[in-house]
């Protein structure tokens, strides 16, 4: 007995399988893109604006805390390029408040700690936003080997150029 399977059924199954693969692999690709855009936003006002706009549809109640941490960073980066001191402070405070809320809700989120350390390592001391540098360094060093390869590479790239880490601490990441 031969079973007849309509071509449309086979076509729909293939579409479904393709969508499953796309869904499984798109998260990693998306996060890699977000990481790259974050790096670019730190050196270009135009990139910072585009980076911030990419999070416009992401509510502060979003449950992907890594994405929320990058949204917070995008707001802090707006402050870097803002000329008006009041707006600069407003962007900075909104971004850091959101990042602190993310870390409070997801204290085991490695990338959120990495982002916070990166911000604290690069803001002027007068902001007062430097109190968790030691805490984040310890957390990042202690949990580095538990991360996926892409996040390890991203963290290592930052750590090896960061002034927050001593040469001895950096040697552990080489």
C-alpha atoms as a printed R data frame, in Angstrom:
    type eleno elety resid chain resno      x      y      z
1   ATOM     1    CA   UNK     A     1  0.000  0.000  0.000
2   ATOM     2    CA   UNK     A     2  1.434  3.307 -1.077
3   ATOM     3    CA   UNK     A     3  0.565  6.423  0.866
4   ATOM     4    CA   UNK     A     4 -0.155  9.592 -1.064
5   ATOM     5    CA   UNK     A     5  1.216 12.776  0.516
6   ATOM     6    CA   UNK     A     6  0.109 15.975 -1.180
7   ATOM     7    CA   UNK     A     7  2.896 18.297 -2.308
8   ATOM     8    CA   UNK     A     8  1.431 21.167 -0.283
9   ATOM     9    CA   UNK     A     9  1.761 19.079  2.897
10  ATOM    10    CA   UNK     A    10  5.412 18.338  2.158
11  ATOM    11    CA   UNK     A    11  6.029 21.996  1.349
12  ATOM    12    CA   UNK     A    12  4.421 23.118  4.627
13  ATOM    13    CA   UNK     A    13  6.495 20.609  6.607
14  ATOM    14    CA   UNK     A    14  9.671 21.932  5.008
15  ATOM    15    CA   UNK     A    15  8.654 25.499  5.855
16  ATOM    16    CA   UNK     A    16  7.990 24.461  9.441
17  ATOM    17    CA   UNK     A    17 11.361 22.729  9.755
18  ATOM    18    CA   UNK     A    18 13.104 25.752  8.246
19  ATOM    19    CA   UNK     A    19 11.365 28.067 10.711
20  ATOM    20    CA   UNK     A    20 12.421 25.838 13.602
21  ATOM    21    CA   UNK     A    21 16.050 26.016 12.508
22  ATOM    22    CA   UNK     A    22 15.786 29.757 12.009
23  ATOM    23    CA   UNK     A    23 14.333 30.192 15.497
24  ATOM    24    CA   UNK     A    24 16.979 27.997 17.117
25  ATOM    25    CA   UNK     A    25 19.899 29.768 15.497
26  ATOM    26    CA   UNK     A    26 18.577 33.326 15.242
27  ATOM    27    CA   UNK     A    27 18.992 34.064 18.962
28  ATOM    28    CA   UNK     A    28 22.740 33.525 18.810
29  ATOM    29    CA   UNK     A    29 23.046 35.557 15.621
30  ATOM    30    CA   UNK     A    30 20.925 38.331 17.080
31  ATOM    31    CA   UNK     A    31 23.008 38.513 20.248
32  ATOM    32    CA   UNK     A    32 26.229 38.566 18.218
33  ATOM    33    CA   UNK     A    33 24.786 41.474 16.235
34  ATOM    34    CA   UNK     A    34 23.736 43.311 19.396
35  ATOM    35    CA   UNK     A    35 27.233 42.878 20.834
36  ATOM    36    CA   UNK     A    36 28.856 44.235 17.693
37  ATOM    37    CA   UNK     A    37 26.441 47.163 17.567
38  ATOM    38    CA   UNK     A    38 27.252 47.932 21.214
39  ATOM    39    CA   UNK     A    39 30.950 48.168 20.400
40  ATOM    40    CA   UNK     A    40 30.236 50.434 17.428
41  ATOM    41    CA   UNK     A    41 27.883 52.620 19.482
42  ATOM    42    CA   UNK     A    42 30.674 53.340 21.944
43  ATOM    43    CA   UNK     A    43 32.739 55.060 19.254
44  ATOM    44    CA   UNK     A    44 30.154 56.708 17.015
45  ATOM    45    CA   UNK     A    45 27.225 58.978 17.820
46  ATOM    46    CA   UNK     A    46 25.379 57.834 14.704
47  ATOM    47    CA   UNK     A    47 25.852 54.194 15.730
48  ATOM    48    CA   UNK     A    48 24.748 55.010 19.291
49  ATOM    49    CA   UNK     A    49 21.533 56.554 17.992
50  ATOM    50    CA   UNK     A    50 20.851 53.553 15.748
51  ATOM    51    CA   UNK     A    51 21.688 51.165 18.592
52  ATOM    52    CA   UNK     A    52 19.263 52.949 20.918
53  ATOM    53    CA   UNK     A    53 16.516 53.015 18.277
54  ATOM    54    CA   UNK     A    54 16.858 49.254 17.820
55  ATOM    55    CA   UNK     A    55 15.446 48.832 21.351
56  ATOM    56    CA   UNK     A    56 12.475 51.208 20.987
57  ATOM    57    CA   UNK     A    57 10.008 48.327 20.831
58  ATOM    58    CA   UNK     A    58 11.485 46.565 23.854
59  ATOM    59    CA   UNK     A    59  9.526 47.361 27.025
60  ATOM    60    CA   UNK     A    60 11.359 47.718 30.337
61  ATOM    61    CA   UNK     A    61  9.352 44.691 31.481
62  ATOM    62    CA   UNK     A    62 10.855 42.435 28.785
63  ATOM    63    CA   UNK     A    63 11.878 39.053 30.187
64  ATOM    64    CA   UNK     A    64 15.125 38.646 28.225
65  ATOM    65    CA   UNK     A    65 17.398 40.335 30.726
66  ATOM    66    CA   UNK     A    66 20.418 40.323 28.427
67  ATOM    67    CA   UNK     A    67 18.478 42.324 25.841
68  ATOM    68    CA   UNK     A    68 17.281 44.661 28.605
69  ATOM    69    CA   UNK     A    69 20.864 45.155 29.774
70  ATOM    70    CA   UNK     A    70 21.821 46.237 26.259
71  ATOM    71    CA   UNK     A    71 18.790 48.513 26.118
72  ATOM    72    CA   UNK     A    72 20.030 50.128 29.332
73  ATOM    73    CA   UNK     A    73 23.515 50.485 27.866
74  ATOM    74    CA   UNK     A    74 22.076 52.086 24.743
75  ATOM    75    CA   UNK     A    75 20.453 54.767 26.905
76  ATOM    76    CA   UNK     A    76 23.697 55.383 28.789
77  ATOM    77    CA   UNK     A    77 25.497 55.738 25.458
78  ATOM    78    CA   UNK     A    78 23.075 58.492 24.454
79  ATOM    79    CA   UNK     A    79 24.386 60.437 27.441
80  ATOM    80    CA   UNK     A    80 27.928 60.139 26.112
81  ATOM    81    CA   UNK     A    81 27.045 62.153 23.023
82  ATOM    82    CA   UNK     A    82 24.482 64.540 24.544
83  ATOM    83    CA   UNK     A    83 25.570 68.170 24.836
84  ATOM    84    CA   UNK     A    84 22.793 69.374 27.123
85  ATOM    85    CA   UNK     A    85 23.851 68.569 30.728
86  ATOM    86    CA   UNK     A    86 20.275 68.014 31.923
87  ATOM    87    CA   UNK     A    87 19.486 65.595 29.092
88  ATOM    88    CA   UNK     A    88 22.882 63.940 29.572
89  ATOM    89    CA   UNK     A    89 22.103 63.258 33.229
90  ATOM    90    CA   UNK     A    90 18.584 62.089 32.390
91  ATOM    91    CA   UNK     A    91 19.860 59.535 29.829
92  ATOM    92    CA   UNK     A    92 22.603 58.382 32.170
93  ATOM    93    CA   UNK     A    93 20.266 57.919 35.133
94  ATOM    94    CA   UNK     A    94 17.572 56.159 33.080
95  ATOM    95    CA   UNK     A    95 20.109 53.763 31.631
96  ATOM    96    CA   UNK     A    96 21.890 52.971 34.871
97  ATOM    97    CA   UNK     A    97 18.594 52.611 36.773
98  ATOM    98    CA   UNK     A    98 17.378 50.083 34.200
99  ATOM    99    CA   UNK     A    99 20.685 48.204 34.293
100 ATOM   100    CA   UNK     A   100 20.600 48.020 38.090
101 ATOM   101    CA   UNK     A   101 17.008 46.734 37.923
102 ATOM   102    CA   UNK     A   102 18.098 44.052 35.446
103 ATOM   103    CA   UNK     A   103 20.927 42.903 37.706
104 ATOM   104    CA   UNK     A   104 18.599 42.891 40.706
105 ATOM   105    CA   UNK     A   105 16.080 40.700 38.826
106 ATOM   106    CA   UNK     A   106 18.725 38.494 37.197
107 ATOM   107    CA   UNK     A   107 21.832 38.538 39.409
108 ATOM   108    CA   UNK     A   108 23.303 35.552 37.563
109 ATOM   109    CA   UNK     A   109 23.213 37.304 34.187
110 ATOM   110    CA   UNK     A   110 26.896 37.371 33.254
111 ATOM   111    CA   UNK     A   111 26.457 39.778 30.364
112 ATOM   112    CA   UNK     A   112 24.628 42.338 32.516
113 ATOM   113    CA   UNK     A   113 27.590 42.375 34.913
114 ATOM   114    CA   UNK     A   114 29.954 42.719 31.963
115 ATOM   115    CA   UNK     A   115 27.986 45.680 30.607
116 ATOM   116    CA   UNK     A   116 27.831 47.343 34.024
117 ATOM   117    CA   UNK     A   117 31.571 46.949 34.491
118 ATOM   118    CA   UNK     A   118 32.192 48.344 31.016
119 ATOM   119    CA   UNK     A   119 30.062 51.401 31.791
120 ATOM   120    CA   UNK     A   120 31.608 51.942 35.226
121 ATOM   121    CA   UNK     A   121 35.079 51.526 33.764
122 ATOM   122    CA   UNK     A   122 34.415 54.275 31.214
123 ATOM   123    CA   UNK     A   123 32.337 56.932 32.988
124 ATOM   124    CA   UNK     A   124 33.898 59.878 34.817
125 ATOM   125    CA   UNK     A   125 34.338 59.261 38.544
126 ATOM   126    CA   UNK     A   126 32.170 62.306 39.249
127 ATOM   127    CA   UNK     A   127 29.091 60.297 38.206
128 ATOM   128    CA   UNK     A   128 29.471 58.207 41.340
129 ATOM   129    CA   UNK     A   129 28.724 55.119 39.270
130 ATOM   130    CA   UNK     A   130 31.810 53.102 40.119
131 ATOM   131    CA   UNK     A   131 30.926 51.248 43.310
132 ATOM   132    CA   UNK     A   132 30.429 47.781 41.792
133 ATOM   133    CA   UNK     A   133 33.663 47.546 39.803
134 ATOM   134    CA   UNK     A   134 35.326 45.125 42.236
135 ATOM   135    CA   UNK     A   135 32.136 43.077 42.643
136 ATOM   136    CA   UNK     A   136 31.686 42.742 38.872
137 ATOM   137    CA   UNK     A   137 35.342 41.877 38.292
138 ATOM   138    CA   UNK     A   138 35.148 39.062 40.829
139 ATOM   139    CA   UNK     A   139 31.871 37.827 39.335
140 ATOM   140    CA   UNK     A   140 33.212 37.895 35.775
141 ATOM   141    CA   UNK     A   141 36.426 36.071 36.667
142 ATOM   142    CA   UNK     A   142 34.622 33.466 38.782
143 ATOM   143    CA   UNK     A   143 31.948 32.677 36.168
144 ATOM   144    CA   UNK     A   144 33.887 33.110 32.909
145 ATOM   145    CA   UNK     A   145 34.333 29.404 32.182
146 ATOM   146    CA   UNK     A   146 30.594 28.744 32.566
147 ATOM   147    CA   UNK     A   147 29.715 30.961 29.569
148 ATOM   148    CA   UNK     A   148 29.238 29.933 25.936
149 ATOM   149    CA   UNK     A   149 32.137 30.460 23.540
150 ATOM   150    CA   UNK     A   150 30.690 33.578 21.902
151 ATOM   151    CA   UNK     A   151 30.184 35.330 25.236
152 ATOM   152    CA   UNK     A   152 33.632 34.233 26.436
153 ATOM   153    CA   UNK     A   153 35.220 35.754 23.329
154 ATOM   154    CA   UNK     A   154 33.267 38.982 23.807
155 ATOM   155    CA   UNK     A   155 34.170 39.196 27.512
156 ATOM   156    CA   UNK     A   156 37.821 38.382 26.860
157 ATOM   157    CA   UNK     A   157 38.058 41.086 24.201
158 ATOM   158    CA   UNK     A   158 36.811 43.667 26.684
159 ATOM   159    CA   UNK     A   159 38.784 42.417 29.693
160 ATOM   160    CA   UNK     A   160 42.129 42.351 27.917
161 ATOM   161    CA   UNK     A   161 41.861 46.047 27.011
162 ATOM   162    CA   UNK     A   162 40.194 47.197 30.241
163 ATOM   163    CA   UNK     A   163 42.050 49.298 32.777
164 ATOM   164    CA   UNK     A   164 39.862 47.820 35.518
165 ATOM   165    CA   UNK     A   165 41.831 44.561 35.381
166 ATOM   166    CA   UNK     A   166 45.439 44.130 36.451
167 ATOM   167    CA   UNK     A   167 47.931 42.376 34.185
168 ATOM   168    CA   UNK     A   168 47.814 39.389 36.528
169 ATOM   169    CA   UNK     A   169 43.999 39.234 36.263
170 ATOM   170    CA   UNK     A   170 44.146 39.614 32.479
171 ATOM   171    CA   UNK     A   171 46.596 36.702 32.266
172 ATOM   172    CA   UNK     A   172 43.817 34.369 33.453
173 ATOM   173    CA   UNK     A   173 41.867 35.184 30.275
174 ATOM   174    CA   UNK     A   174 44.673 34.636 27.763
